[in-house]
Amino acid sequence: MAGFGVPDRSLILIVAAASMLFTVSVANRDWYYGGGRGGFNYTTHWPWGPRNGSHSVNNTNQPNKINVGGSDHWHYGFNYSVWAFQNNPFYVNDVLVFKYDPPSKTPFHHSVYLLPNMWSYMTCDMSRAKLIANTTQGDGEGFEFVLKRWQPYYFACGENGGLHCRDGRMKFFVMPMLRRWHY
């Protein structure tokens, strides 16, 4: 039996990445059916209440300020991909706050990079990543990043040539949703 060649593996990887991105983008717990007027909101009308009980529907149409990693903040060894999935939906104009110790308080330095695409995210390829917060900007109140557009955002710690991204699981992506209007 013949194995998969390089083109076949590439196609499988592209399909898997696209399906992951689609799954996360539609896994919005506030997905609203019915066009915005009296439709059925599956997050609050299920007989057993909201999913996980960990997320409340934001009816204010105001941006949320979200601490990345919750009380664990931004550090090596925490699975931020799981955190992002459990804390979605994220919305356009929400603010992500990255908090981490400055280099003087710990031997492990952290930073925040924005990766250009899903492939860079999956492989922790930092070659075309853009530094958005250096090793000192996470101190105190932390570094704030506004999700300005409806697009995927791929975040990673770029320290040690991407080692924190690869081995430390310091990476996640979000696809912010547009807020629905209430009538």
N, C-alpha and C positions, 0 to 999 in steps of 0.2 A: 504494500500500500504506500503510495506516495505521500510525503509530508507536505506541510504548508510551505510555500515559498515566501520570499520577502514581500512581494506585492499582496499575497493573501493575508499575511500577518498585518500589514499596514492597513488594509481594508477592514479587517476585524477590529483593530485598535481604533480606527476612525469611527466605526459604527458604535463601538462600546462607549467611546467618549461622547459622541452625540447623544446617545440614549441616556447617559448619566446626566448630561447637561439638561436635557429635556425633562427628565424625572425630577430633578431638583427644582427646575423653574415652575413646574406645575404642582409641586408638592406644597403649594401655598395653602396653609391651613385656613386662610380667609377666602378661599376660592368661592365666588359668589355666583350662583346659578340664577338665571331669571332676568338678567339685564339691568339689575340695580333697582327695580321697583317691585317689591313684594315677592321676590324670588325665594328660593330655599337655600339657606346658608347651612351647609352640612356641619360646620364646626360648632354651632350652638343648638341645633335642633335635633341632634341625635338623642335618643331616649336616655343615654347614659352621660350626657354632657360633653363639654369640650374635650378634644383629644389631649391626653396626658395631663390635663389640668394645669399645664405649665405655661400656657400662653393665653392671654386674653385678647379678644378682638379689639383693635385700636379704632374706636369710632370717632376720634378727635380730628383725624386728618392732619395731625401735627407730626413732625419728625420725632423719631425715638432716638435716644442716646443709649447706645448699647456697649457695655464693657466686653471686649473680646475675651472669651474664656470665663466670663462671670467673675466670681471672687478669686479664681485661680490666676487670672491675668494672663500674660503672654510669656510662656516659659517652655523650656525644653521638656519633652516627654508627655505633653498633654495632647490628646487627639482633637485638634481643632476642626477637622472635617466633620467629625461626629457632633461636636458642639454646634457648628453652623447648621447642620441638618436639624438638630433638635430645637434650635432657636429660630428657625425660619417661621414666618416670612420676614424678609427684610424689604424695606420700601425705598423708593427713590427719595432722596433727601434725608434718610436716616443717617445718623452719625455713629461710626464705629470708633471706640476709644481703646487704644492699645496702651496698656500700662505694663512697664517692666523696669527692673532695677538698672541704674546706670552702671557703667564699668567699674566705678570705684567701690561699689557695694558687693560685687560678685565677680568671680573669675570668668563667668559665662556671659558674653556680650550678646545682645539681641538687637535686631533691627527689623524694619518692615519694608518689604519690596512688593511692588506691583508687577506681576508677571504678564507677558503680552498675550498668552493664549493657553488653551487647555493642554497642549503638548508640553509646554514649558512647565506648567503646573504638575503634570503627571510625572515628569522626569526630573523635576527640581533643577531645570536648566536655568541658571541665573545670568547667562551671557547677554540677554537682551532685557533683563529686568530693570525696572526703574526704582531707585531708592526713594521712598517717601517718608521714612523716619529713621534717623541715624541711631547710634547706640545710646545717646543721651536723651533723646526726645521722649522716651516713655516714662521718665521719672515724674514724680508729683502727680498732677492731674492726668498725665498721659498725653499721647498724641491723638488728635482727632482727625478722622478721615470721613468726608461726606460722600455718600453714594449719589453722585449728581445725575447719573443717566440710567436709563433702562438698558443695561448691558451686563455681561458677566464680569466680575472682578475676581482676580486670582491673587491672593496674598500669600507671602512666605517670609520666613526669616532667612536672610541671605548670608548669615555669618558662617565662617569656616567653609567657604566655597559651596554653600548649599547643604552642608552636613546637617544643620539644624532642621532644614526642610525635609531631607530624606530620612534621616535616622531619628530625629527628634519630633517628627510629625507636626512641625510648626508650619502648617499650611492649611488653607481652606479657600473655598470660593463661594461667592454669593451671587445670586441673580435677583437684584431688587425688583419688586413688583411696583406697578403704578397703584396709587391709592384709589379706592373707589369713592365716589361721591355719594353722600347721603342726602336724600331729598326730604 
